[in-house]
Amino acid sequence: MSAGLSFRVVSRADLPAVLALYAQLGQDDGTTLSVSEAEALWEDMEAHPDHRIWVAEEDGVVVGTFSLLRMVNLAHRGAPSAVLEDVVVDASRRGRGVGRAMMLHALAVARSKGCYKLALSSNGRRVDAHRFYESLGFRRHGISLSIDPEAHDART
């Protein structure tokens, strides 16, 4: 990993690079939002200071990204928690410490915001990613369940 690795909150100009990283994961049949669709959503995110997309930049090139959301809780005696999503390192940079540095940065941000935990979910098929997260100290906790609200019939 280059000593030139740095982290910053995404800017509008970074959105094409972030979308290109998302496309590398092959999710959603390999499709991503258009830049204009991403810009509209990014503007909405900007209104929520505790939900940010971060980029890892190496020598002026965006090489990774993650999304971090700080949630305020009434449970846990009011201690906030953090949710980490959409973690991607450019395929050409994997195995060089970029992902590890990104996760350490996300942990530092969560710690600075007083979060009692940092949680993430990962596609069950991404076994290598799970090993990577576990090597950083993440532990399997509970069960992650989801439902598609659009596909669910409320009468059932």
Backbone as CSV, one residue per row, in Angstrom:
resi,resn,N_x,N_y,N_z,CA_x,CA_y,CA_z,C_x,C_y,C_z
1,MET,0.850,-1.189,0.000,0.000,0.000,0.000,0.887,1.242,0.000
2,SER,0.514,2.195,-0.809,1.253,3.442,-0.917,1.047,4.291,0.320
3,ALA,2.074,5.048,0.663,1.956,5.983,1.777,1.005,7.113,1.423
4,GLY,0.596,7.193,0.138,-0.286,8.254,-0.317,-1.760,7.985,-0.088
5,LEU,-2.124,6.928,0.669,-3.533,6.614,0.902,-4.139,7.598,1.892
6,SER,-5.294,8.156,1.515,-6.004,9.083,2.405,-7.501,8.818,2.288
7,PHE,-8.243,9.371,3.238,-9.691,9.181,3.296,-10.374,10.521,3.375
8,ARG,-11.507,10.595,2.696,-12.309,11.822,2.760,-13.746,11.488,2.408
9,VAL,-14.629,12.378,2.812,-16.039,12.233,2.473,-16.182,12.493,0.979
10,VAL,-17.031,11.718,0.335,-17.210,11.801,-1.112,-17.712,13.192,-1.515
11,SER,-17.281,13.621,-2.678,-17.793,14.859,-3.276,-18.605,14.477,-4.509
12,ARG,-19.348,15.421,-5.021,-20.129,15.179,-6.239,-19.229,14.685,-7.373
13,ALA,-18.045,15.246,-7.479,-17.128,14.861,-8.551,-16.665,13.408,-8.440
14,ASP,-16.747,12.809,-7.246,-16.328,11.423,-7.033,-17.383,10.400,-7.430
15,LEU,-18.609,10.826,-7.655,-19.696,9.870,-7.863,-19.453,8.912,-9.030
16,PRO,-18.943,9.342,-10.175,-18.674,8.361,-11.238,-17.683,7.275,-10.802
17,ALA,-16.653,7.642,-10.055,-15.672,6.661,-9.589,-16.299,5.700,-8.585
18,VAL,-17.152,6.209,-7.713,-17.832,5.353,-6.727,-18.766,4.384,-7.446
19,LEU,-19.513,4.872,-8.426,-20.407,3.991,-9.185,-19.622,2.906,-9.917
20,ALA,-18.456,3.254,-10.435,-17.618,2.265,-11.116,-17.152,1.186,-10.142
21,LEU,-16.851,1.566,-8.904,-16.471,0.575,-7.892,-17.647,-0.351,-7.581
22,TYR,-18.844,0.217,-7.419,-20.025,-0.608,-7.144,-20.258,-1.617,-8.270
23,ALA,-20.023,-1.202,-9.503,-20.234,-2.091,-10.648,-19.309,-3.302,-10.583
24,GLN,-18.131,-3.143,-9.985,-17.185,-4.255,-9.879,-17.715,-5.402,-9.031
25,LEU,-18.639,-5.124,-8.131,-19.172,-6.175,-7.258,-20.151,-7.092,-7.981
26,GLY,-20.675,-6.641,-9.113,-21.608,-7.465,-9.869,-22.988,-7.571,-9.240
27,GLN,-23.294,-6.703,-8.314,-24.628,-6.695,-7.701,-25.641,-6.125,-8.687
28,ASP,-26.893,-6.367,-8.437,-27.960,-5.792,-9.254,-27.720,-6.039,-10.742
29,ASP,-27.302,-7.251,-11.051,-27.005,-7.652,-12.433,-25.938,-6.771,-13.082
30,GLY,-25.048,-6.211,-12.254,-23.952,-5.398,-12.775,-24.339,-3.986,-13.148
31,THR,-25.583,-3.593,-12.882,-26.009,-2.234,-13.212,-25.871,-1.335,-11.988
32,THR,-25.700,-0.056,-12.235,-25.642,0.936,-11.166,-26.561,2.096,-11.537
33,LEU,-26.697,3.003,-10.614,-27.426,4.233,-10.901,-26.689,5.020,-11.983
34,SER,-27.419,5.873,-12.661,-26.751,6.832,-13.542,-26.123,7.906,-12.649
35,VAL,-25.217,8.662,-13.198,-24.586,9.730,-12.419,-25.638,10.730,-11.944
36,SER,-26.599,11.077,-12.795,-27.627,12.054,-12.382,-28.500,11.486,-11.264
37,GLU,-28.829,10.196,-11.323,-29.598,9.580,-10.230,-28.784,9.591,-8.935
38,ALA,-27.498,9.275,-9.042,-26.627,9.283,-7.862,-26.499,10.685,-7.285
39,GLU,-26.411,11.689,-8.131,-26.305,13.068,-7.654,-27.533,13.474,-6.848
40,ALA,-28.713,13.085,-7.304,-29.947,13.429,-6.578,-29.954,12.759,-5.198
41,LEU,-29.550,11.504,-5.131,-29.508,10.812,-3.849,-28.408,11.366,-2.951
42,TRP,-27.286,11.714,-3.537,-26.178,12.287,-2.784,-26.602,13.593,-2.119
43,GLU,-27.368,14.409,-2.844,-27.859,15.665,-2.259,-28.743,15.387,-1.053
44,ASP,-29.575,14.349,-1.131,-30.411,13.968,0.004,-29.543,13.516,1.174
45,MET,-28.503,12.735,0.890,-27.602,12.273,1.947,-26.889,13.440,2.616
46,GLU,-26.557,14.446,1.856,-25.867,15.612,2.412,-26.675,16.275,3.519
47,ALA,-27.998,16.123,3.476,-28.863,16.703,4.513,-28.798,15.920,5.818
48,HIS,-28.184,14.749,5.784,-28.075,13.887,6.963,-26.601,13.769,7.347
49,PRO,-26.124,14.599,8.265,-24.688,14.649,8.546,-24.105,13.357,9.127
50,ASP,-24.945,12.446,9.597,-24.430,11.199,10.144,-24.523,10.047,9.156
51,HIS,-24.736,10.347,7.877,-24.720,9.327,6.828,-23.811,9.841,5.728
52,ARG,-22.659,9.223,5.617,-21.671,9.693,4.647,-21.081,8.530,3.864
53,ILE,-20.776,8.802,2.620,-19.973,7.903,1.809,-18.542,8.421,1.892
54,TRP,-17.629,7.514,2.141,-16.217,7.847,2.212,-15.493,7.242,1.013
55,VAL,-14.423,7.872,0.588,-13.562,7.284,-0.425,-12.151,7.167,0.129
56,ALA,-11.482,6.116,-0.325,-10.050,5.960,-0.098,-9.391,6.413,-1.392
57,GLU,-8.423,7.269,-1.243,-7.751,7.834,-2.413,-6.262,7.551,-2.290
58,GLU,-5.688,7.054,-3.368,-4.260,6.748,-3.388,-3.630,7.445,-4.588
59,ASP,-2.703,8.319,-4.294,-2.012,9.062,-5.355,-3.007,9.743,-6.300
60,GLY,-4.065,10.330,-5.723,-5.046,11.090,-6.498,-6.119,10.265,-7.181
61,VAL,-6.134,8.938,-6.962,-7.105,8.054,-7.607,-7.999,7.421,-6.533
62,VAL,-9.317,7.429,-6.751,-10.243,6.770,-5.833,-10.070,5.262,-6.004
63,VAL,-9.673,4.581,-4.916,-9.385,3.144,-4.975,-10.301,2.315,-4.079
64,GLY,-11.161,2.979,-3.325,-12.082,2.255,-2.454,-13.151,3.181,-1.929
65,THR,-14.206,2.561,-1.394,-15.313,3.343,-0.847,-16.061,2.537,0.199
66,PHE,-16.726,3.237,1.084,-17.664,2.633,2.027,-18.656,3.690,2.473
67,SER,-19.794,3.225,2.922,-20.832,4.107,3.443,-20.940,3.863,4.939
68,LEU,-21.042,4.928,5.715,-21.122,4.819,7.169,-22.287,5.649,7.680
69,LEU,-23.144,4.996,8.441,-24.312,5.650,9.020,-24.224,5.559,10.535
70,ARG,-24.307,6.688,11.209,-24.382,6.715,12.671,-25.848,6.831,13.044
71,MET,-26.306,5.882,13.867,-27.709,5.870,14.297,-27.803,6.241,15.767
72,VAL,-28.706,7.147,16.070,-28.994,7.498,17.454,-29.963,6.457,18.002
73,ASN,-29.739,6.011,19.219,-30.566,4.967,19.827,-31.162,5.425,21.140
74,LEU,-32.375,4.998,21.409,-32.940,5.164,22.740,-32.541,3.987,23.621
75,ALA,-32.342,2.819,22.995,-31.847,1.648,23.724,-30.353,1.843,23.981
76,HIS,-29.759,0.919,24.671,-28.324,0.953,24.970,-27.935,2.248,25.667
77,ARG,-28.860,2.711,26.514,-28.647,3.924,27.317,-28.277,5.121,26.445
78,GLY,-28.825,5.139,25.232,-28.624,6.267,24.331,-27.338,6.223,23.531
79,ALA,-26.556,5.161,23.680,-25.303,5.076,22.924,-25.621,4.853,21.446
80,PRO,-25.029,5.638,20.565,-25.276,5.444,19.140,-24.549,4.194,18.626
81,SER,-24.988,3.726,17.489,-24.306,2.626,16.801,-24.006,3.086,15.382
82,ALA,-23.152,2.332,14.705,-22.790,2.668,13.329,-23.024,1.461,12.443
83,VAL,-23.449,1.731,11.214,-23.680,0.691,10.218,-22.771,0.985,9.028
84,LEU,-22.037,-0.032,8.638,-21.107,0.060,7.527,-21.703,-0.696,6.345
85,GLU,-21.743,-0.066,5.186,-22.343,-0.665,3.992,-21.485,-0.352,2.769
86,ASP,-21.755,-1.084,1.704,-21.215,-0.777,0.375,-19.695,-0.632,0.367
87,VAL,-19.022,-1.600,0.974,-17.562,-1.596,1.048,-17.000,-2.192,-0.244
88,VAL,-16.168,-1.432,-0.931,-15.546,-1.906,-2.173,-14.125,-1.365,-2.272
89,VAL,-13.200,-2.250,-2.629,-11.842,-1.849,-3.011,-11.695,-2.197,-4.479
90,ASP,-11.113,-1.295,-5.250,-10.891,-1.549,-6.670,-10.174,-2.890,-6.837
91,ALA,-10.647,-3.691,-7.776,-10.108,-5.036,-7.988,-8.597,-5.019,-8.209
92,SER,-8.087,-3.988,-8.853,-6.648,-3.921,-9.126,-5.825,-3.584,-7.886
93,ARG,-6.487,-3.177,-6.798,-5.774,-2.773,-5.580,-6.006,-3.729,-4.415
94,ARG,-6.799,-4.772,-4.624,-7.093,-5.704,-3.534,-5.831,-6.457,-3.123
95,GLY,-5.775,-6.785,-1.835,-4.628,-7.519,-1.311,-3.430,-6.643,-0.995
96,ARG,-3.614,-5.334,-1.041,-2.508,-4.399,-0.804,-2.698,-3.561,0.463
97,GLY,-3.690,-3.907,1.275,-3.887,-3.195,2.533,-4.886,-2.055,2.479
98,VAL,-5.455,-1.788,1.310,-6.415,-0.686,1.189,-7.661,-0.986,2.018
99,GLY,-8.213,-2.191,1.890,-9.411,-2.558,2.638,-9.191,-2.498,4.132
100,ARG,-8.065,-2.999,4.580,-7.735,-2.961,6.011,-7.685,-1.510,6.496
101,ALA,-7.022,-0.662,5.742,-6.934,0.753,6.121,-8.316,1.401,6.123
102,MET,-9.168,1.038,5.158,-10.526,1.584,5.119,-11.305,1.183,6.367
103,MET,-11.205,-0.095,6.754,-11.954,-0.574,7.920,-11.444,0.080,9.200
104,LEU,-10.131,0.261,9.299,-9.588,0.951,10.476,-10.062,2.398,10.519
105,HIS,-10.176,3.018,9.352,-10.688,4.392,9.315,-12.166,4.423,9.735
106,ALA,-12.962,3.478,9.234,-14.376,3.421,9.617,-14.515,3.210,11.123
107,LEU,-13.691,2.339,11.685,-13.713,2.122,13.139,-13.359,3.404,13.890
108,ALA,-12.373,4.128,13.409,-11.975,5.380,14.058,-13.101,6.411,14.004
109,VAL,-13.786,6.488,12.870,-14.913,7.426,12.754,-16.018,7.028,13.735
110,ALA,-16.362,5.730,13.770,-17.408,5.251,14.693,-17.012,5.540,16.145
111,ARG,-15.752,5.295,16.483,-15.265,5.553,17.840,-15.368,7.046,18.172
112,SER,-14.994,7.897,17.214,-15.023,9.347,17.457,-16.442,9.861,17.656
113,LYS,-17.428,9.123,17.142,-18.826,9.510,17.291,-19.486,8.813,18.479
114,GLY,-18.698,8.120,19.301,-19.202,7.505,20.515,-20.031,6.248,20.296
115,CYS,-19.873,5.586,19.174,-20.677,4.402,18.860,-20.254,3.209,19.712
116,TYR,-21.228,2.476,20.203,-20.922,1.296,21.011,-20.646,0.080,20.144
117,LYS,-21.029,0.122,18.855,-20.696,-0.960,17.931,-20.690,-0.434,16.506
118,LEU,-19.964,-1.180,15.664,-19.954,-0.960,14.226,-20.392,-2.271,13.605
119,ALA,-21.504,-2.246,12.899,-22.068,-3.462,12.314,-22.018,-3.380,10.799
120,LEU,-21.888,-4.547,10.176,-21.973,-4.618,8.727,-22.630,-5.929,8.350
121,SER,-23.178,-5.963,7.159,-23.695,-7.223,6.628,-22.985,-7.469,5.311
122,SER,-22.930,-8.733,4.940,-22.216,-9.104,3.735,-22.965,-10.237,3.054
123,ASN,-22.952,-10.232,1.743,-23.594,-11.287,0.985,-23.030,-12.638,1.423
124,GLY,-23.895,-13.593,1.666,-23.491,-14.902,2.152,-22.493,-15.619,1.261
125,ARG,-22.456,-15.274,-0.015,-21.536,-15.921,-0.949,-20.122,-15.340,-0.906
126,ARG,-19.934,-14.229,-0.244,-18.624,-13.558,-0.247,-17.733,-14.066,0.886
127,VAL,-17.392,-15.340,0.808,-16.646,-16.019,1.870,-15.293,-15.354,2.124
128,ASP,-14.589,-14.955,1.081,-13.296,-14.287,1.261,-13.463,-12.968,2.015
129,ALA,-14.520,-12.249,1.713,-14.785,-10.989,2.424,-15.054,-11.265,3.899
130,HIS,-15.781,-12.335,4.192,-16.080,-12.669,5.591,-14.784,-12.969,6.346
131,ARG,-13.892,-13.724,5.716,-12.604,-14.019,6.357,-11.829,-12.725,6.600
132,PHE,-11.880,-11.827,5.636,-11.196,-10.542,5.782,-11.747,-9.770,6.986
133,TYR,-13.079,-9.638,7.064,-13.676,-8.905,8.183,-13.340,-9.568,9.513
134,GLU,-13.396,-10.884,9.549,-13.077,-11.595,10.790,-11.610,-11.407,11.173
135,SER,-10.717,-11.282,10.184,-9.298,-11.058,10.487,-9.078,-9.705,11.150
136,LEU,-10.018,-8.795,10.975,-9.939,-7.465,11.586,-10.599,-7.417,12.959
137,GLY,-11.225,-8.529,13.370,-11.872,-8.562,14.676,-13.384,-8.539,14.632
138,PHE,-13.982,-8.398,13.454,-15.436,-8.490,13.361,-15.834,-9.919,13.709
139,ARG,-16.917,-10.068,14.449,-17.413,-11.381,14.836,-18.843,-11.538,14.364
140,ARG,-19.178,-12.745,13.983,-20.560,-13.026,13.599,-21.422,-12.806,14.825
141,HIS,-22.516,-12.078,14.620,-23.369,-11.691,15.738,-24.812,-11.775,15.282
142,GLY,-25.564,-12.641,15.907,-26.978,-12.725,15.580,-27.213,-13.195,14.160
143,ILE,-28.336,-12.825,13.644,-28.745,-13.195,12.297,-29.213,-11.933,11.595
144,SER,-28.815,-11.784,10.362,-29.272,-10.664,9.563,-30.427,-11.146,8.684
145,LEU,-31.547,-10.502,8.794,-32.734,-10.840,8.010,-33.149,-9.622,7.204
146,SER,-33.722,-9.848,6.042,-34.212,-8.721,5.252,-35.457,-9.153,4.490
147,ILE,-36.204,-8.163,4.034,-37.400,-8.400,3.233,-37.525,-7.273,2.225
148,ASP,-38.038,-7.575,1.072,-38.275,-6.562,0.054,-39.667,-5.994,0.300
149,PRO,-39.779,-4.766,0.807,-41.085,-4.194,1.126,-42.020,-4.128,-0.085
150,GLU,-41.466,-3.919,-1.270,-42.282,-3.842,-2.481,-42.877,-5.182,-2.844
151,ALA,-42.168,-6.258,-2.565,-42.625,-7.592,-2.958,-43.516,-8.242,-1.902
152,HIS,-43.547,-7.682,-0.701,-44.291,-8.284,0.380,-45.761,-7.872,0.337
153,ASP,-46.638,-8.835,0.375,-48.074,-8.563,0.428,-48.474,-8.445,1.900
154,ALA,-48.918,-7.291,2.312,-49.255,-7.046,3.718,-50.368,-7.938,4.233
155,ARG,-51.119,-8.572,3.350,-52.226,-9.436,3.786,-51.746,-10.817,4.215
156,THR,-50.492,-11.148,3.940,-50.013,-12.485,4.293,-49.415,-12.528,5.658
